[in-house]
């Protein structure tokens, strides 16, 4: 599998959703969503600031009762909107 580093000292919020199958890690510069099964230990590590590397692998090699990450998605924050005032140009 491939490896992704997760900068835990910039973590703003961690959410465990869908019965421990989706972990959402929110940062000021992006959101990272981990999908898999039994993601509770990663959520607990995030809560104490000890998040490290997460590895993606093939699910056939791990028993169903163990933690397993099947995908990692990085979502960039929306582009800031410029206000109508900033869009207008003024001649002096």
C-alpha positions in Angstrom: 0.0 0.0 0.0 0.9 3.7 -0.1 1.8 5.8 3.0 0.5 9.2 3.9 1.7 11.4 6.7 -0.9 13.2 8.8 0.3 16.4 10.6 -1.4 15.9 14.0 -0.2 19.2 15.5 -2.4 21.1 13.0 -5.5 19.0 13.7 -8.6 21.2 14.4 -11.3 18.5 14.8 -11.7 14.7 14.5 -15.0 13.0 13.9 -15.8 9.2 13.9 -18.8 8.5 11.7 -20.8 5.7 10.1 -20.2 3.2 13.0 -16.4 3.6 13.0 -16.2 3.2 9.2 -15.4 6.9 8.4 -12.9 9.1 10.2 -12.9 12.8 9.2 -9.9 14.9 10.3 -10.3 18.6 9.8 -7.4 21.0 9.4 -7.5 24.7 8.6 -6.0 23.9 5.2 -7.8 20.7 4.2 -10.0 17.8 5.4 -8.8 14.2 5.4 -11.4 11.4 5.3 -10.3 7.8 6.1 -12.7 5.0 5.1 -12.3 1.5 6.4 -13.4 -0.5 9.4 -12.8 -0.2 13.1 -11.1 3.2 12.9 -11.6 3.8 16.6 -7.9 3.5 17.5 -6.9 6.2 14.9 -9.7 8.5 16.3 -8.4 8.0 19.8 -4.8 8.7 18.7 -6.1 11.9 17.1 -7.8 12.9 20.3 -4.5 12.8 22.2 -2.4 14.3 19.5 -0.5 11.2 18.7 -1.6 10.6 15.1 1.2 9.2 12.9 1.3 7.5 9.5 -1.6 5.6 8.1 -1.1 2.9 5.4 -3.6 1.8 2.8 -3.6 -1.9 1.9 -5.6 -4.7 0.3 -8.5 -5.7 2.6 -8.2 -9.5 1.8 -5.0 -9.6 3.9 -6.6 -8.5 7.2 -9.2 -10.1 9.3 -12.5 -8.2 9.5 -12.3 -7.6 13.3 -9.1 -5.5 13.0 -8.6 -1.9 12.1 -8.3 -1.4 8.3 -8.0 1.7 6.1 -9.4 1.2 2.6 -9.1 4.8 1.3 -7.8 8.2 2.2 -9.3 11.3 0.6 -7.9 14.8 0.9 -10.4 17.6 0.4 -9.1 21.1 -0.2 -11.0 23.9 1.5 -13.2 26.0 -0.8 -11.6 29.0 -2.5 -12.3 32.2 -0.5 -14.9 34.3 -2.2 -14.1 37.9 -2.9 -16.7 40.4 -1.8 -18.5 42.7 -4.2 -16.5 45.6 -2.8 -13.2 43.9 -3.7 -14.4 43.2 -7.2 -15.2 46.9 -7.9 -12.5 49.2 -9.2 -12.4 52.8 -8.3 -10.9 55.7 -10.3 -9.4 58.4 -8.1 
